[in-house]
């Protein structure tokens, strides 16, 4: 996702943009709920938060109309949602906070169709990047080495700018350490473990029986023994469901246990919706996803000609729905930096600004700073706001604005009832 968004950011700013894709894309007209190899998340429903939607629109004007044409139009994060916090259910009222729900297949299709309209972007599928090309003196990155799945030997691909958007499995830190070994600089990474496992499944509901909401989110509580869930409407009358629970007993793998899991979640809305739903996919179970941030911005000798974005820099627990938003905001920042700095573009300056941009979502997902230390008394969202939000629409909207990365958490005191 970060790679496709970066290509949009760069398409009209360079003579040629090459996407090196290790796997293979499906036909952009194929919107079947079939996972794409190398993209485990393609089995899950995708939620795009409001700040991410704004970044998408900045990068790809008109993309929302394309999403809407497939039935994945916007919804109000408050008025069209049932949101259960641990302190109670939020009131439903117009907030102006816009979100989107869709399948991974649809999102990739829209992004690829938009890229196909450009003449500067080419895609090399089935190609793997195996190393960086760098200037011998100043260590500036000038390209990459690639190899095909069937090819013998390597191919050098020269570039004015290399963007690592290879995701949480990026091996860029190892290449950076090798490139800068004589300088004594070493990369550091902070990891905070997530103790939630999750399972997902797709359903369809006849429109006549569909709920009057687009999004249902149920936070973990003591009563639910730490279990949580989300149900989100996507395109073509499809609904994605995600169940979450602390590490321990395995999540459900059968129809009856899947339904039984929902028995004491929320006010019974999820169980009622599933009672009129028909499964479209198997149940897919996932191990916990650690939160991980690589501190590229702290390297004193960051090589020019190279930037990293998306999960390659910062990966957060999928429960918070911030993955696509982080990637989109990073790609939009890259475009803005190129526009503002021109030929004087500084890769190290970009990584510093990206670290600042990613700090708020990192704190939201982990409750910690970049160094791994707990925020404790400096919590982003004071408990008083969670306590008051179920009874006050203004407070609820303020909390949602922070969660959707539309406003800094520090401004919450301005709306305290």
C-alpha positions as CSV (number, residue, x, y, z in Angstrom):
1,X,0.0,0.0,0.0
2,X,2.8,2.4,0.9
3,X,4.5,1.7,-2.4
4,X,1.4,2.4,-4.5
5,X,0.8,5.6,-2.6
6,X,4.5,6.7,-3.0
7,X,4.2,6.1,-6.7
8,X,1.3,8.5,-6.8
9,X,3.3,11.0,-4.9
10,X,6.2,10.8,-7.3
11,X,4.5,10.2,-10.6
12,X,4.4,13.8,-11.9
13,X,7.7,14.8,-10.2
14,X,10.1,12.4,-12.0
15,X,10.5,11.3,-15.6
16,X,10.2,7.7,-14.6
17,X,8.9,5.9,-11.5
18,X,9.5,2.2,-11.2
19,X,7.7,0.0,-8.7
20,X,9.7,-3.1,-7.9
21,X,7.1,-5.7,-6.7
22,X,8.3,-8.9,-5.3
23,X,5.0,-10.7,-5.9
24,X,2.4,-10.2,-8.6
25,X,-0.7,-8.0,-8.7
26,X,-4.1,-9.4,-9.6
27,X,-6.1,-8.0,-12.5
28,X,-7.3,-4.6,-11.2
29,X,-10.8,-5.6,-12.3
30,X,-10.8,-8.7,-10.1
31,X,-12.4,-7.7,-6.8
32,X,-12.9,-11.2,-5.5
33,X,-12.2,-11.7,-1.8
34,X,-9.1,-13.8,-2.5
35,X,-5.9,-13.0,-0.6
36,X,-2.9,-11.8,-2.6
37,X,0.3,-13.7,-2.1
38,X,2.7,-11.8,0.2
39,X,-0.1,-9.6,1.6
40,X,-1.7,-11.4,4.6
41,X,-3.7,-8.3,5.4
42,X,-5.6,-8.8,2.1
43,X,-7.8,-11.3,3.9
44,X,-9.2,-8.6,6.2
45,X,-11.5,-5.7,5.9
46,X,-9.7,-2.4,5.7
47,X,-10.6,0.8,7.6
48,X,-9.3,4.1,6.4
49,X,-9.4,6.8,9.1
50,X,-10.3,10.4,8.4
51,X,-6.7,11.8,8.3
52,X,-5.8,8.9,5.9
53,X,-8.8,9.8,3.7
54,X,-7.6,13.4,3.5
55,X,-4.1,12.3,2.5
56,X,-5.5,9.9,-0.2
57,X,-7.5,12.8,-1.6
58,X,-4.4,15.0,-1.7
59,X,-2.4,12.3,-3.5
60,X,-5.2,11.1,-5.8
61,X,-7.9,13.7,-6.4
62,X,-11.2,12.0,-7.1
63,X,-10.3,8.6,-5.6
64,X,-13.3,8.8,-3.2
65,X,-15.7,8.9,-6.2
66,X,-14.1,5.8,-7.5
67,X,-14.5,4.1,-4.1
68,X,-18.1,5.2,-4.0
69,X,-18.9,3.9,-7.4
70,X,-18.1,0.4,-6.0
71,X,-20.3,1.0,-3.0
72,X,-17.5,1.8,-0.6
73,X,-18.4,5.5,-0.1
74,X,-17.7,7.5,3.1
75,X,-19.5,7.3,6.4
76,X,-19.6,9.5,9.4
77,X,-17.4,8.0,12.1
78,X,-20.0,8.9,14.8
79,X,-23.5,9.2,13.1
80,X,-23.1,6.0,11.1
81,X,-21.3,4.0,13.7
82,X,-21.9,2.1,17.0
83,X,-18.8,2.7,19.1
84,X,-18.5,0.9,22.4
85,X,-15.7,2.3,24.6
86,X,-14.8,0.5,27.8
87,X,-16.8,3.3,29.6
88,X,-20.0,3.0,27.5
89,X,-21.4,3.5,24.0
90,X,-20.8,6.9,22.3
91,X,-23.9,8.9,21.2
92,X,-24.6,8.8,17.4
93,X,-24.5,12.3,15.9
94,X,-23.0,14.1,12.9
95,X,-19.3,14.7,13.6
96,X,-18.0,15.6,10.1
97,X,-15.3,12.9,10.7
98,X,-15.3,10.8,7.5
99,X,-14.0,7.2,7.3
100,X,-14.1,4.4,4.7
101,X,-14.4,0.6,4.8
102,X,-13.4,-1.6,1.9
103,X,-11.6,-4.7,0.9
104,X,-7.9,-4.7,0.1
105,X,-8.7,-5.8,-3.4
106,X,-10.8,-2.7,-4.1
107,X,-8.3,-0.3,-2.6
108,X,-5.4,-1.8,-4.7
109,X,-7.6,-1.7,-7.8
110,X,-8.5,2.0,-7.4
111,X,-4.8,2.9,-6.8
112,X,-3.5,0.9,-9.7
113,X,-6.2,2.2,-12.1
114,X,-5.2,5.7,-11.2
115,X,-1.5,4.9,-11.8
116,X,-2.3,3.3,-15.2
117,X,-3.5,6.7,-16.4
118,X,0.1,8.1,-16.0
119,X,2.9,7.6,-18.5
120,X,5.7,7.8,-16.0
121,X,5.0,4.8,-13.8
122,X,6.2,1.2,-14.7
123,X,5.8,-1.9,-12.6
124,X,8.3,-4.7,-12.4
125,X,6.5,-7.7,-10.9
126,X,8.2,-10.8,-9.7
127,X,11.3,-8.8,-8.9
128,X,13.1,-8.7,-5.6
129,X,15.4,-5.9,-4.4
130,X,18.6,-7.6,-3.0
131,X,20.7,-4.6,-2.2
132,X,21.5,-0.9,-2.5
133,X,23.8,0.8,-4.9
134,X,25.7,3.6,-3.3
135,X,28.4,6.2,-4.2
136,X,31.8,5.0,-2.9
137,X,32.7,8.4,-1.4
138,X,29.7,10.1,0.1
139,X,27.5,6.9,0.5
140,X,24.7,8.5,-1.5
141,X,22.3,5.8,-2.7
142,X,22.1,5.8,-6.5
143,X,19.9,2.7,-7.1
144,X,19.2,-0.9,-6.2
145,X,20.2,-4.4,-7.2
146,X,17.3,-6.6,-8.2
147,X,16.8,-10.2,-9.2
148,X,13.8,-12.1,-10.6
149,X,12.4,-15.3,-9.3
150,X,13.6,-17.3,-12.3
151,X,16.5,-15.1,-13.4
152,X,20.1,-15.9,-12.9
153,X,22.2,-13.0,-11.7
154,X,21.3,-9.5,-10.7
155,X,20.3,-6.3,-12.5
156,X,21.2,-2.8,-11.5
157,X,18.5,-0.2,-11.5
158,X,19.8,3.3,-11.2
159,X,17.6,6.0,-9.5
160,X,17.8,9.6,-8.3
161,X,15.6,8.5,-5.3
162,X,15.0,5.1,-3.8
163,X,11.9,4.6,-1.6
164,X,11.7,1.6,0.7
165,X,8.1,0.7,1.1
166,X,8.6,-3.0,1.6
167,X,6.6,-3.2,4.8
168,X,7.3,-4.6,8.3
169,X,9.6,-7.2,6.8
170,X,12.0,-4.6,5.4
171,X,15.7,-5.6,5.6
172,X,16.7,-2.0,5.0
173,X,18.2,-1.7,8.6
174,X,20.7,-4.4,7.7
175,X,21.7,-2.7,4.5
176,X,22.0,0.7,6.3
177,X,24.2,-0.8,9.0
178,X,26.4,-2.3,6.3
179,X,26.5,0.9,4.3
180,X,27.5,3.0,7.3
181,X,29.6,0.5,9.2
182,X,32.8,2.7,8.9
183,X,31.0,5.6,10.5
184,X,30.2,3.9,13.7
185,X,26.4,4.7,13.3
186,X,23.9,2.0,14.1
187,X,20.2,1.9,13.8
188,X,18.0,1.3,16.8
189,X,14.5,-0.2,16.9
190,X,11.8,0.0,19.6
191,X,9.4,-2.9,19.8
192,X,6.4,-3.1,22.1
193,X,4.5,-6.4,22.1
194,X,0.8,-6.5,21.4
195,X,-0.9,-9.2,23.5
196,X,-4.0,-9.5,21.3
197,X,-4.7,-12.2,18.7
198,X,-7.4,-11.8,16.1
199,X,-9.5,-13.6,13.6
200,X,-11.4,-12.2,10.6
201,X,-14.1,-13.3,8.2
202,X,-16.2,-11.9,5.4
203,X,-20.0,-12.0,5.3
204,X,-22.8,-10.7,3.1
205,X,-26.1,-9.3,4.3
206,X,-29.2,-8.8,2.2
207,X,-29.7,-5.0,2.1
208,X,-33.2,-5.4,3.5
209,X,-31.8,-6.9,6.7
210,X,-28.7,-4.7,6.9
211,X,-28.1,-2.7,10.2
212,X,-28.6,1.0,10.2
213,X,-24.9,1.5,10.9
214,X,-21.7,1.1,8.8
215,X,-19.2,0.4,11.5
216,X,-19.5,-1.4,14.9
217,X,-16.6,-1.3,17.2
218,X,-16.6,-2.9,20.7
219,X,-13.6,-2.2,22.9
220,X,-12.4,-4.8,25.5
221,X,-13.9,-4.7,29.0
222,X,-13.6,-6.7,32.2
223,X,-17.0,-8.2,31.5
224,X,-15.9,-9.4,28.1
225,X,-12.7,-10.8,29.6
226,X,-10.6,-8.5,27.4
227,X,-12.3,-9.6,24.1
228,X,-13.2,-7.1,21.4
229,X,-14.7,-7.0,17.9
230,X,-15.3,-4.8,14.9
231,X,-17.8,-5.2,12.0
232,X,-17.4,-2.9,9.0
233,X,-19.4,-2.5,5.8
234,X,-17.4,-2.7,2.7
235,X,-18.4,-2.7,-1.0
236,X,-21.1,-4.9,-2.7
237,X,-23.0,-5.7,0.5
238,X,-19.9,-7.3,2.0
239,X,-19.2,-7.0,5.7
240,X,-15.9,-7.7,7.3
241,X,-15.8,-8.9,10.9
242,X,-12.7,-9.0,13.2
243,X,-12.7,-10.7,16.6
244,X,-9.9,-10.0,19.1
245,X,-8.9,-11.6,22.4
246,X,-5.8,-11.7,24.7
247,X,-3.2,-14.4,23.9
248,X,-4.4,-17.7,25.4
249,X,-7.1,-19.9,24.2
250,X,-7.3,-20.1,20.4
251,X,-9.8,-17.9,18.6
252,X,-12.8,-19.6,17.0
253,X,-12.3,-21.6,13.8
254,X,-15.9,-22.9,13.3
255,X,-19.2,-21.3,12.6
256,X,-20.8,-22.0,16.0
257,X,-17.7,-20.9,18.0
258,X,-17.4,-17.8,15.9
259,X,-21.0,-16.8,16.9
260,X,-20.6,-17.9,20.5
261,X,-17.5,-15.6,20.8
262,X,-19.8,-12.6,20.3
263,X,-22.4,-13.6,23.0
264,X,-21.4,-10.9,25.6
265,X,-19.9,-8.3,23.4
266,X,-21.5,-4.8,23.3
267,X,-25.3,-4.8,23.6
268,X,-25.8,-7.8,21.3
269,X,-25.6,-5.8,18.0
270,X,-22.9,-7.9,16.6
271,X,-24.6,-11.2,17.3
272,X,-27.9,-9.9,15.8
273,X,-26.1,-8.8,12.6
274,X,-24.4,-12.1,12.2
275,X,-27.7,-13.9,12.7
276,X,-28.8,-12.6,9.3
277,X,-25.4,-12.8,7.6
278,X,-24.0,-15.4,5.3
279,X,-20.3,-16.3,5.4
280,X,-18.3,-15.5,2.2
281,X,-14.9,-16.7,3.4
282,X,-13.1,-19.0,5.8
283,X,-12.1,-17.8,9.2
284,X,-8.6,-16.5,9.2
285,X,-6.7,-16.4,12.4
286,X,-3.7,-14.2,13.1
287,X,-1.0,-14.0,15.8
288,X,-0.3,-10.7,17.6
289,X,1.4,-8.0,15.5
290,X,4.1,-6.2,17.5
291,X,4.4,-2.4,17.4
292,X,7.7,-1.6,15.9
293,X,9.4,1.7,15.0
294,X,12.9,1.9,13.4
295,X,14.7,5.1,14.4
296,X,16.0,6.1,11.0
297,X,15.6,9.8,12.0
298,X,18.3,9.4,14.7
299,X,21.1,8.3,12.4
300,X,23.6,11.2,12.2
301,X,24.8,10.0,8.8
302,X,21.6,9.1,6.9
303,X,22.5,8.4,3.2
304,X,20.9,10.9,0.8
305,X,19.0,9.5,-2.2
306,X,17.1,7.1,0.1
307,X,13.9,7.3,2.1
308,X,11.7,4.8,4.0
309,X,8.0,5.1,4.6
310,X,5.0,3.1,5.8
311,X,5.4,-0.1,7.8
312,X,9.1,-0.2,6.9
313,X,9.4,2.7,9.4
314,X,6.5,2.3,11.8
315,X,4.2,-0.7,12.3
316,X,1.3,-0.4,14.8
317,X,-1.2,-2.9,16.0
318,X,-4.0,-3.4,13.4
319,X,-6.6,-3.0,16.1
320,X,-6.2,0.8,15.8
321,X,-6.9,0.9,12.0
322,X,-4.0,3.3,11.4
323,X,-1.8,1.3,8.9
324,X,-3.1,2.8,5.6
325,X,-3.3,6.2,7.3
326,X,0.4,6.2,8.3
327,X,1.3,5.1,4.7
328,X,-0.8,7.8,3.1
329,X,0.4,10.6,5.4
330,X,4.0,9.5,4.8
331,X,3.5,9.6,1.0
332,X,1.8,13.0,1.1
333,X,4.7,14.3,3.3
334,X,7.2,13.0,0.7
335,X,5.4,14.8,-2.1
336,X,5.2,18.0,-0.1
337,X,8.9,17.9,0.8
338,X,9.9,17.4,-2.8
339,X,7.7,20.3,-3.8
340,X,9.1,22.6,-1.2
341,X,12.8,21.7,-1.5
342,X,13.1,20.9,-5.2
343,X,16.7,20.0,-6.1
344,X,17.7,20.6,-2.5
345,X,15.5,17.8,-1.2
346,X,17.0,16.3,1.9
347,X,16.3,12.6,2.6
348,X,17.4,13.0,6.2
349,X,15.1,16.0,6.7
350,X,12.2,13.9,5.4
351,X,12.9,11.1,7.8
352,X,13.0,13.5,10.7
353,X,9.7,15.0,9.7
354,X,8.2,11.6,9.2
355,X,9.2,10.6,12.7
356,X,7.4,13.6,14.0
357,X,4.3,12.8,12.0
358,X,4.3,9.2,13.2
359,X,4.7,9.9,16.9
360,X,1.0,10.6,17.7
361,X,-0.2,7.3,16.1
362,X,2.6,5.4,17.8
363,X,1.6,6.8,21.1
364,X,-2.1,6.1,20.5
365,X,-1.3,2.4,19.7
366,X,1.3,1.8,22.4
367,X,0.8,4.3,25.2
368,X,4.5,4.8,25.0
369,X,7.1,7.2,23.6
370,X,9.6,6.2,20.9
371,X,12.1,5.1,23.5
372,X,9.6,2.6,24.9
373,X,8.9,4.4,28.1
374,X,5.3,4.5,29.3
375,X,3.5,7.8,29.0
376,X,1.8,7.1,32.4
377,X,0.7,10.5,33.7
378,X,1.2,12.0,30.2
379,X,-1.5,9.8,28.7
380,X,-2.7,11.1,25.3
381,X,-6.3,10.6,26.1
382,X,-7.1,11.3,29.8
383,X,-9.5,8.9,31.4
384,X,-11.9,11.7,32.2
385,X,-12.6,12.1,28.5
386,X,-13.4,8.4,28.1
387,X,-15.7,8.7,31.1
388,X,-17.6,11.7,29.8
389,X,-17.7,10.8,26.1
390,X,-20.7,8.4,26.3
391,X,-22.9,11.3,27.6
392,X,-21.5,14.2,25.7
393,X,-21.5,14.4,21.8
394,X,-18.9,17.2,21.8
395,X,-16.5,15.2,24.0
396,X,-17.1,12.1,21.9
397,X,-16.3,14.0,18.7
398,X,-13.1,15.3,20.2
399,X,-12.0,11.8,21.2
400,X,-12.7,10.6,17.7
401,X,-10.9,13.5,16.2
402,X,-7.8,12.4,18.1
403,X,-8.2,8.8,17.2
404,X,-8.6,9.7,13.5
405,X,-5.4,11.9,13.8
406,X,-7.3,15.1,12.9
407,X,-6.2,17.0,16.0
408,X,-3.5,16.8,18.6
409,X,-4.5,15.1,21.9
410,X,-3.1,18.1,23.8
411,X,-6.1,20.2,22.5
412,X,-8.7,18.1,24.3
413,X,-8.6,20.4,27.3
414,X,-10.3,23.0,25.1
415,X,-13.5,20.9,24.9
416,X,-13.6,19.5,28.4
417,X,-17.2,19.7,29.6
